[in-house]
């Protein structure tokens, strides 16, 4: 027969293995996906608030200044003549 001591040791070691496997799963898959989902939601909320603020601007000059600043803050290039925000061209040598 199996002694109570070996039964208890087996239960403890099995519990430890399950705990370690669950921690690995959380660390590798669950937590990073939840963080990324949270970031996406936050970006969507910020974009929504930004678009609402743009819509509330009184005149076209204010709108253009705001769009220019927003474009530059996002690391893009603002074309004054057209009012377009484009991706910055790659810099030579870097």
MOPAC internal coordinates of N, CA, C and O (Angstrom, degrees):
PM7 1SCF
backbone

  N    0.0000 0     0.00 0     0.00 0    0    0    0
  C    1.4470 1     0.00 0     0.00 0    1    0    0
  C    1.5275 1   110.71 1     0.00 0    2    1    0
  O    1.2310 1   122.85 1   -26.17 1    3    2    1
  N    1.2915 1   112.14 1   153.83 1    3    2    1
  C    1.4632 1   118.46 1   178.53 1    5    3    2
  C    1.5223 1   108.13 1   -81.97 1    6    5    3
  O    1.2310 1   121.80 1   -49.14 1    7    6    5
  N    1.2911 1   114.17 1   130.86 1    7    6    5
  C    1.4671 1   117.21 1  -179.43 1    9    7    6
  C    1.5279 1   110.18 1   -76.18 1   10    9    7
  O    1.2310 1   121.83 1   -19.35 1   11   10    9
  N    1.2860 1   114.10 1   160.65 1   11   10    9
  C    1.4678 1   118.94 1  -179.48 1   13   11   10
  C    1.5234 1   111.16 1   -65.17 1   14   13   11
  O    1.2310 1   120.33 1   147.87 1   15   14   13
  N    1.3098 1   116.97 1   -32.13 1   15   14   13
  C    1.4581 1   121.08 1  -179.58 1   17   15   14
  C    1.5250 1   110.89 1   -65.98 1   18   17   15
  O    1.2310 1   120.25 1   135.17 1   19   18   17
  N    1.3283 1   117.14 1   -44.83 1   19   18   17
  C    1.4658 1   119.04 1   179.54 1   21   19   18
  C    1.5257 1   110.89 1   -70.10 1   22   21   19
  O    1.2310 1   119.93 1   147.80 1   23   22   21
  N    1.3182 1   117.73 1   -32.20 1   23   22   21
  C    1.4622 1   121.59 1   176.23 1   25   23   22
  C    1.5313 1   110.32 1   -64.85 1   26   25   23
  O    1.2310 1   120.50 1   136.04 1   27   26   25
  N    1.3225 1   116.64 1   -43.96 1   27   26   25
  C    1.4630 1   120.93 1   178.55 1   29   27   26
  C    1.5256 1   110.82 1   -65.54 1   30   29   27
  O    1.2310 1   120.34 1   138.60 1   31   30   29
  N    1.3328 1   116.96 1   -41.40 1   31   30   29
  C    1.4648 1   120.47 1   179.02 1   33   31   30
  C    1.5254 1   110.54 1   -63.96 1   34   33   31
  O    1.2310 1   119.93 1   139.17 1   35   34   33
  N    1.3166 1   117.73 1   -40.83 1   35   34   33
  C    1.4640 1   121.25 1   177.72 1   37   35   34
  C    1.5169 1   112.12 1   -64.51 1   38   37   35
  O    1.2310 1   120.53 1   139.43 1   39   38   37
  N    1.3253 1   116.60 1   -40.57 1   39   38   37
  C    1.4643 1   120.32 1   178.59 1   41   39   38
  C    1.5242 1   110.93 1   -65.31 1   42   41   39
  O    1.2310 1   120.30 1   137.93 1   43   42   41
  N    1.3230 1   117.03 1   -42.07 1   43   42   41
  C    1.4628 1   120.49 1   178.69 1   45   43   42
  C    1.5249 1   111.82 1   -65.32 1   46   45   43
  O    1.2310 1   120.65 1   135.34 1   47   46   45
  N    1.3299 1   116.35 1   -44.66 1   47   46   45
  C    1.4688 1   118.45 1  -179.51 1   49   47   46
  C    1.5293 1   110.89 1   -67.53 1   50   49   47
  O    1.2310 1   119.72 1   142.88 1   51   50   49
  N    1.3224 1   118.14 1   -37.12 1   51   50   49
  C    1.4634 1   120.97 1   176.24 1   53   51   50
  C    1.5203 1   111.68 1   -64.47 1   54   53   51
  O    1.2310 1   120.75 1   137.69 1   55   54   53
  N    1.3180 1   116.18 1   -42.31 1   55   54   53
  C    1.4645 1   120.57 1   177.04 1   57   55   54
  C    1.5139 1   111.76 1   -62.76 1   58   57   55
  O    1.2310 1   120.51 1   140.72 1   59   58   57
  N    1.3290 1   116.63 1   -39.28 1   59   58   57
  C    1.4622 1   121.04 1   178.28 1   61   59   58
  C    1.5238 1   110.99 1   -65.08 1   62   61   59
  O    1.2310 1   120.20 1   137.73 1   63   62   61
  N    1.3198 1   117.23 1   -42.27 1   63   62   61
  C    1.4679 1   120.98 1   178.68 1   65   63   62
  C    1.5277 1   110.46 1   -62.17 1   66   65   63
  O    1.2310 1   120.25 1   134.11 1   67   66   65
  N    1.3210 1   117.13 1   -45.89 1   67   66   65
  C    1.4706 1   120.76 1   178.95 1   69   67   66
  C    1.5267 1   110.22 1   -61.73 1   70   69   67
  O    1.2310 1   119.99 1   136.70 1   71   70   69
  N    1.3251 1   117.62 1   -43.30 1   71   70   69
  C    1.4588 1   121.61 1   178.96 1   73   71   70
  C    1.5251 1   110.93 1   -60.03 1   74   73   71
  O    1.2310 1   120.11 1   133.43 1   75   74   73
  N    1.3326 1   117.40 1   -46.57 1   75   74   73
  C    1.4633 1   120.84 1  -178.60 1   77   75   74
  C    1.5265 1   111.77 1   -65.47 1   78   77   75
  O    1.2310 1   120.25 1   140.64 1   79   78   77
  N    1.3206 1   117.13 1   -39.36 1   79   78   77
  C    1.4700 1   120.32 1   177.97 1   81   79   78
  C    1.5281 1   110.29 1   -64.21 1   82   81   79
  O    1.2310 1   119.88 1   136.61 1   83   82   81
  N    1.3110 1   117.83 1   -43.39 1   83   82   81
  C    1.4678 1   120.80 1   179.70 1   85   83   82
  C    1.5265 1   111.36 1   -65.28 1   86   85   83
  O    1.2310 1   120.18 1   141.92 1   87   86   85
  N    1.3202 1   117.25 1   -38.08 1   87   86   85
  C    1.4628 1   120.01 1   177.03 1   89   87   86
  C    1.5237 1   110.85 1   -63.96 1   90   89   87
  O    1.2310 1   120.35 1   139.10 1   91   90   89
  N    1.3256 1   116.94 1   -40.90 1   91   90   89
  C    1.4652 1   120.53 1   178.34 1   93   91   90
  C    1.5260 1   110.82 1   -63.88 1   94   93   91
  O    1.2310 1   120.11 1   136.99 1   95   94   93
  N    1.3182 1   117.40 1   -43.01 1   95   94   93
  C    1.4726 1   121.12 1   178.64 1   97   95   94
  C    1.5254 1   110.14 1   -61.97 1   98   97   95
  O    1.2310 1   120.11 1   134.89 1   99   98   97
  N    1.3181 1   117.40 1   -45.11 1   99   98   97
  C    1.4670 1   120.45 1   178.59 1  101   99   98
  C    1.5187 1   111.57 1   -61.49 1  102  101   99
  O    1.2310 1   120.75 1   135.43 1  103  102  101
  N    1.3283 1   116.16 1   -44.57 1  103  102  101
  C    1.4560 1   120.37 1  -177.13 1  105  103  102
  C    1.5194 1   112.09 1   -66.91 1  106  105  103
  O    1.2310 1   120.22 1   140.89 1  107  106  105
  N    1.3161 1   117.18 1   -39.11 1  107  106  105
  C    1.4623 1   120.13 1  -173.95 1  109  107  106
  C    1.5195 1   114.45 1   -87.68 1  110  109  107
  O    1.2310 1   119.50 1   149.35 1  111  110  109
  N    1.3393 1   118.55 1   -30.65 1  111  110  109
  C    1.4731 1   119.02 1  -172.97 1  113  111  110
  C    1.5203 1   113.71 1  -123.39 1  114  113  111
  O    1.2310 1   119.83 1   126.68 1  115  114  113
  N    1.2949 1   117.94 1   -53.32 1  115  114  113
  C    1.4666 1   121.15 1  -168.70 1  117  115  114
  C    1.5268 1   111.96 1   -68.76 1  118  117  115
  O    1.2310 1   119.95 1   127.96 1  119  118  117
  N    1.3186 1   117.69 1   -52.04 1  119  118  117
  C    1.4641 1   120.79 1  -175.03 1  121  119  118
  C    1.5291 1   111.88 1   -66.04 1  122  121  119
  O    1.2310 1   118.23 1   132.92 1  123  122  121
  N    1.3525 1   120.97 1   -47.08 1  123  122  121
  C    1.4682 1   119.17 1   178.64 1  125  123  122
  C    1.5289 1   113.22 1   -60.01 1  126  125  123
  O    1.2310 1   119.84 1   141.55 1  127  126  125
  N    1.3275 1   117.90 1   -38.45 1  127  126  125
  C    1.4673 1   120.09 1   178.84 1  129  127  126
  C    1.5224 1   110.95 1   -66.30 1  130  129  127
  O    1.2310 1   120.29 1   140.90 1  131  130  129
  N    1.3145 1   117.05 1   -39.10 1  131  130  129
  C    1.4670 1   120.30 1   179.12 1  133  131  130
  C    1.5260 1   110.69 1   -66.75 1  134  133  131
  O    1.2310 1   120.33 1   140.78 1  135  134  133
  N    1.3295 1   116.98 1   -39.22 1  135  134  133
  C    1.4650 1   119.91 1   178.22 1  137  135  134
  C    1.5218 1   110.57 1   -63.88 1  138  137  135
  O    1.2310 1   120.20 1   135.11 1  139  138  137
  N    1.3281 1   117.23 1   -44.89 1  139  138  137
  C    1.4607 1   120.66 1  -179.71 1  141  139  138
  C    1.5224 1   110.99 1   -64.13 1  142  141  139
  O    1.2310 1   120.36 1   140.44 1  143  142  141
  N    1.3197 1   116.92 1   -39.56 1  143  142  141
  C    1.4708 1   120.18 1   178.01 1  145  143  142
  C    1.5269 1   110.25 1   -63.56 1  146  145  143
  O    1.2310 1   120.39 1   139.86 1  147  146  145
  N    1.3198 1   116.86 1   -40.14 1  147  146  145
  C    1.4639 1   120.90 1   177.02 1  149  147  146
  C    1.5151 1   111.85 1   -63.61 1  150  149  147
  O    1.2310 1   120.66 1   139.88 1  151  150  149
  N    1.3294 1   116.34 1   -40.12 1  151  150  149
  C    1.4682 1   120.17 1   178.03 1  153  151  150
  C    1.5213 1   111.08 1   -63.87 1  154  153  151
  O    1.2310 1   120.52 1   138.64 1  155  154  153
  N    1.3335 1   116.61 1   -41.36 1  155  154  153
  C    1.4637 1   120.04 1   179.10 1  157  155  154
  C    1.5204 1   110.96 1   -62.52 1  158  157  155
  O    1.2310 1   120.54 1   136.87 1  159  158  157
  N    1.3296 1   116.57 1   -43.13 1  159  158  157
  C    1.4636 1   120.13 1   178.58 1  161  159  158
  C    1.5242 1   111.21 1   -63.56 1  162  161  159
  O    1.2310 1   120.81 1   138.87 1  163  162  161
  N    1.3271 1   116.05 1   -41.13 1  163  162  161
  C    1.4603 1   119.75 1   179.87 1  165  163  162
  C    1.5254 1   110.82 1   -64.72 1  166  165  163
  O    1.2310 1   120.59 1   136.44 1  167  166  165
  N    1.3569 1   116.49 1   -43.56 1  167  166  165
  C    1.4687 1   119.79 1   177.52 1  169  167  166
  C    1.5206 1   111.34 1   -60.49 1  170  169  167
  O    1.2310 1   120.51 1   138.37 1  171  170  169
  N    1.3195 1   116.63 1   -41.63 1  171  170  169
  C    1.4654 1   120.28 1  -179.88 1  173  171  170
  C    1.5286 1   110.71 1   -63.87 1  174  173  171
  O    1.2310 1   120.31 1   138.63 1  175  174  173
  N    1.3246 1   117.01 1   -41.37 1  175  174  173
  C    1.4659 1   120.20 1   178.34 1  177  175  174
  C    1.5206 1   111.07 1   -64.50 1  178  177  175
  O    1.2310 1   120.40 1   137.45 1  179  178  177
  N    1.3379 1   116.84 1   -42.55 1  179  178  177
  C    1.4592 1   120.05 1   179.85 1  181  179  178
  C    1.5227 1   111.29 1   -66.04 1  182  181  179
  O    1.2310 1   120.17 1   138.26 1  183  182  181
  N    1.3249 1   117.27 1   -41.74 1  183  182  181
  C    1.4653 1   120.27 1   177.79 1  185  183  182
  C    1.5217 1   111.02 1   -62.97 1  186  185  183
  O    1.2310 1   120.44 1   140.30 1  187  186  185
  N    1.3111 1   116.76 1   -39.70 1  187  186  185
  C    1.4612 1   120.82 1   178.47 1  189  187  186
  C    1.5256 1   110.73 1   -63.67 1  190  189  187
  O    1.2310 1   120.60 1   135.27 1  191  190  189
  N    1.3240 1   116.46 1   -44.73 1  191  190  189
  C    1.4648 1   120.14 1   178.50 1  193  191  190
  C    1.5249 1   111.11 1   -64.46 1  194  193  191
  O    1.2310 1   120.28 1   141.60 1  195  194  193
  N    1.3255 1   117.06 1   -38.40 1  195  194  193
  C    1.4609 1   121.15 1   178.59 1  197  195  194
  C    1.5173 1   110.81 1   -64.51 1  198  197  195
  O    1.2310 1   120.34 1   133.84 1  199  198  197
  N    1.3113 1   116.96 1   -46.16 1  199  198  197
  C    1.4630 1   120.39 1   179.55 1  201  199  198
  C    1.5280 1   111.33 1   -63.47 1  202  201  199
  O    1.2310 1   120.49 1   143.26 1  203  202  201
  N    1.3174 1   116.66 1   -36.74 1  203  202  201
  C    1.4631 1   120.04 1   177.52 1  205  203  202
  C    1.5251 1   110.07 1   -65.25 1  206  205  203
  O    1.2310 1   120.48 1   137.99 1  207  206  205
  N    1.3371 1   116.69 1   -42.01 1  207  206  205
  C    1.4654 1   120.45 1   178.97 1  209  207  206
  C    1.5236 1   110.91 1   -64.22 1  210  209  207
  O    1.2310 1   120.06 1   140.80 1  211  210  209
  N    1.3206 1   117.50 1   -39.20 1  211  210  209
  C    1.4638 1   120.89 1   178.18 1  213  211  210
  C    1.5221 1   109.77 1   -62.14 1  214  213  211
  O    1.2310 1   120.39 1   137.64 1  215  214  213
  N    1.3097 1   116.87 1   -42.36 1  215  214  213
  C    1.4589 1   120.78 1  -179.65 1  217  215  214
  C    1.5173 1   113.05 1   -64.96 1  218  217  215
  O    1.2310 1   120.45 1   153.91 1  219  218  217
  N    1.3264 1   116.74 1   -26.09 1  219  218  217
  C    1.4562 1   120.60 1  -178.47 1  221  219  218
  C    1.5212 1   113.33 1   -85.82 1  222  221  219
  O    1.2310 1   119.87 1   171.21 1  223  222  221
  N    1.3134 1   117.85 1    -8.79 1  223  222  221
  C    1.4617 1   119.52 1   179.97 1  225  223  222
  C    1.5226 1   109.82 1   -65.65 1  226  225  223
  O    1.2310 1   121.34 1   -38.17 1  227  226  225
  N    1.3148 1   115.04 1   141.83 1  227  226  225
  C    1.4620 1   120.32 1  -170.25 1  229  227  226
  C    1.5225 1   113.67 1   -73.01 1  230  229  227
  O    1.2310 1   120.16 1   129.98 1  231  230  229
  N    1.3008 1   117.30 1   -50.02 1  231  230  229
  C    1.4654 1   117.44 1  -174.59 1  233  231  230
  C    1.5236 1   111.99 1  -125.39 1  234  233  231
  O    1.2310 1   121.86 1    -7.76 1  235  234  233
  N    1.3085 1   114.05 1   172.24 1  235  234  233
  C    1.4672 1   121.16 1  -175.15 1  237  235  234
  C    1.5272 1   111.90 1   -66.10 1  238  237  235
  O    1.2310 1   119.72 1   144.95 1  239  238  237
  N    1.3285 1   118.14 1   -35.05 1  239  238  237
  C    1.4644 1   121.00 1   179.91 1  241  239  238
  C    1.5281 1   110.33 1   -65.10 1  242  241  239
  O    1.2310 1   120.32 1   136.53 1  243  242  241
  N    1.3278 1   117.00 1   -43.47 1  243  242  241
  C    1.4668 1   119.71 1   176.92 1  245  243  242
  C    1.5238 1   110.70 1   -61.91 1  246  245  243
  O    1.2310 1   120.75 1   137.97 1  247  246  245
  N    1.3086 1   116.16 1   -42.03 1  247  246  245
  C    1.4628 1   120.95 1   179.46 1  249  247  246
  C    1.5333 1   110.58 1   -61.57 1  250  249  247
  O    1.2310 1   120.57 1   136.60 1  251  250  249
  N    1.3308 1   116.52 1   -43.40 1  251  250  249
  C    1.4685 1   120.69 1  -179.50 1  253  251  250
  C    1.5247 1   110.82 1   -65.11 1  254  253  251
  O    1.2310 1   120.21 1   136.74 1  255  254  253
  N    1.3353 1   117.20 1   -43.26 1  255  254  253
  C    1.4724 1   119.99 1   178.78 1  257  255  254
  C    1.5220 1   111.25 1   -62.95 1  258  257  255
  O    1.2310 1   120.63 1   138.17 1  259  258  257
  N    1.3147 1   116.40 1   -41.83 1  259  258  257
  C    1.4612 1   120.79 1   179.69 1  261  259  258
  C    1.5270 1   110.74 1   -65.06 1  262  261  259
  O    1.2310 1   120.57 1   134.19 1  263  262  261
  N    1.3229 1   116.52 1   -45.81 1  263  262  261
  C    1.4696 1   120.29 1   179.39 1  265  263  262
  C    1.5233 1   111.28 1   -62.82 1  266  265  263
  O    1.2310 1   120.28 1   141.76 1  267  266  265
  N    1.3378 1   117.06 1   -38.24 1  267  266  265
  C    1.4666 1   120.77 1   178.50 1  269  267  266
  C    1.5261 1   110.01 1   -63.24 1  270  269  267
  O    1.2310 1   120.30 1   132.09 1  271  270  269
  N    1.3355 1   117.02 1   -47.91 1  271  270  269
  C    1.4647 1   120.48 1  -179.59 1  273  271  270
  C    1.5255 1   111.08 1   -62.89 1  274  273  271
  O    1.2310 1   120.49 1   137.72 1  275  274  273
  N    1.3336 1   116.66 1   -42.28 1  275  274  273
  C    1.4575 1   121.37 1   179.17 1  277  275  274
  C    1.5296 1   110.88 1   -62.30 1  278  277  275
  O    1.2310 1   120.69 1   138.02 1  279  278  277
  N    1.3144 1   116.28 1   -41.98 1  279  278  277
  C    1.4643 1   121.44 1   179.62 1  281  279  278
  C    1.5343 1   110.71 1   -61.88 1  282  281  279
  O    1.2310 1   120.85 1   133.00 1  283  282  281
  N    1.3295 1   115.99 1   -47.00 1  283  282  281
  C    1.4691 1   120.60 1  -178.19 1  285  283  282
  C    1.5256 1   110.52 1   -66.26 1  286  285  283
  O    1.2310 1   120.05 1   140.77 1  287  286  285
  N    1.3421 1   117.50 1   -39.23 1  287  286  285
  C    1.4693 1   120.34 1   178.86 1  289  287  286
  C    1.5192 1   111.84 1   -63.26 1  290  289  287
  O    1.2310 1   120.16 1   150.75 1  291  290  289
  N    1.3106 1   117.29 1   -29.25 1  291  290  289
  C    1.4637 1   121.13 1   179.05 1  293  291  290
  C    1.5231 1   112.21 1   -85.39 1  294  293  291
  O    1.2310 1   120.06 1  -175.88 1  295  294  293
  N    1.3305 1   117.49 1     4.12 1  295  294  293
  C    1.4586 1   121.21 1   176.15 1  297  295  294
  C    1.5159 1   114.00 1    80.99 1  298  297  295
  O    1.2310 1   120.50 1  -157.81 1  299  298  297
  N    1.3135 1   116.65 1    22.19 1  299  298  297
  C    1.4573 1   120.60 1  -178.97 1  301  299  298
  C    1.5154 1   110.21 1  -107.26 1  302  301  299
  O    1.2310 1   120.55 1     1.10 1  303  302  301
  N    1.3119 1   116.56 1  -178.90 1  303  302  301
  C    1.4580 1   123.18 1  -178.00 1  305  303  302
  C    1.5204 1   108.76 1  -113.16 1  306  305  303
  O    1.2310 1   120.69 1   -53.60 1  307  306  305
  N    1.3361 1   116.28 1   126.40 1  307  306  305
  C    1.4674 1   121.42 1  -179.15 1  309  307  306
  C    1.5215 1   108.93 1   -98.55 1  310  309  307
  O    1.2310 1   120.39 1   -53.73 1  311  310  309
  N    1.3256 1   116.87 1   126.27 1  311  310  309
  C    1.4633 1   122.61 1   178.13 1  313  311  310
  C    1.5294 1   107.21 1   -96.12 1  314  313  311
  O    1.2310 1   120.50 1   -69.30 1  315  314  313
  N    1.3362 1   116.64 1   110.70 1  315  314  313
  C    1.4617 1   121.05 1  -176.32 1  317  315  314
  C    1.5231 1   112.47 1   -63.49 1  318  317  315
  O    1.2310 1   120.21 1   140.59 1  319  318  317
  N    1.3179 1   117.20 1   -39.41 1  319  318  317
  C    1.4649 1   120.53 1  -174.90 1  321  319  318
  C    1.5266 1   111.99 1   -63.28 1  322  321  319
  O    1.2310 1   120.53 1   142.74 1  323  322  321
  N    1.3196 1   116.59 1   -37.26 1  323  322  321
  C    1.4630 1   119.75 1  -176.23 1  325  323  322
  C    1.5257 1   113.03 1  -106.43 1  326  325  323
  O    1.2310 1   120.47 1   164.16 1  327  326  325
  N    1.3371 1   116.71 1   -15.84 1  327  326  325
  C    1.4590 1   119.90 1  -176.86 1  329  327  326
  C    1.5177 1   112.88 1    75.19 1  330  329  327
  O    1.2310 1   120.50 1  -160.92 1  331  330  329
  N    1.3341 1   116.66 1    19.08 1  331  330  329
  C    1.4643 1   120.52 1  -178.57 1  333  331  330
  C    1.5205 1   110.97 1   -95.35 1  334  333  331
  O    1.2310 1   121.47 1   -29.88 1  335  334  333
  N    1.3139 1   114.80 1   150.12 1  335  334  333
  C    1.4558 1   122.96 1   175.77 1  337  335  334
  C    1.5243 1   106.78 1  -112.17 1  338  337  335
  O    1.2310 1   120.47 1   -62.43 1  339  338  337
  N    1.3272 1   116.70 1   117.57 1  339  338  337
  C    1.4647 1   120.40 1  -176.68 1  341  339  338
  C    1.5202 1   109.75 1  -122.57 1  342  341  339
  O    1.2310 1   121.46 1   -16.80 1  343  342  341
  N    1.3299 1   114.81 1   163.20 1  343  342  341
  C    1.4643 1   120.43 1   175.24 1  345  343  342
  C    1.5227 1   108.53 1   -65.22 1  346  345  343
  O    1.2310 1   120.95 1   -38.23 1  347  346  345
  N    1.3052 1   115.78 1   141.77 1  347  346  345
  C    1.4522 1   121.01 1   178.43 1  349  347  346
  C    1.5309 1   109.44 1   -69.76 1  350  349  347
  O    1.2310 1   119.83 1   -46.23 1  351  350  349
  N    1.3396 1   117.92 1   133.77 1  351  350  349
  C    1.4669 1   118.86 1   176.76 1  353  351  350
  C    1.5320 1   110.14 1   -65.80 1  354  353  351
  O    1.2310 1   120.97 1   -27.61 1  355  354  353
  N    1.3133 1   115.76 1   152.39 1  355  354  353
  C    1.4682 1   120.77 1  -179.96 1  357  355  354
  C    1.5201 1   109.61 1   -63.11 1  358  357  355
  O    1.2310 1   121.05 1   -41.02 1  359  358  357
  N    1.3243 1   115.59 1   138.98 1  359  358  357
  C    1.4550 1   120.78 1   179.62 1  361  359  358
  C    1.5249 1   109.44 1   -83.05 1  362  361  359
  O    1.2310 1   119.80 1   -43.21 1  363  362  361
  N    1.3289 1   117.98 1   136.79 1  363  362  361
  C    1.4665 1   119.19 1   178.26 1  365  363  362
  C    1.5295 1   110.46 1   -64.93 1  366  365  363
  O    1.2310 1   121.16 1   -44.41 1  367  366  365
  N    1.3109 1   115.39 1   135.59 1  367  366  365
  C    1.4598 1   121.02 1   177.44 1  369  367  366
  C    1.5220 1   113.70 1    79.76 1  370  369  367
  O    1.2310 1   119.49 1  -166.56 1  371  370  369
  N    1.3030 1   118.57 1    13.44 1  371  370  369
  C    1.4468 1   115.18 1  -179.71 1  373  371  370
  C    1.4568 1   113.81 1  -170.04 1  374  373  371
  O    1.2310 1   120.10 1   180.00 1  375  374  373

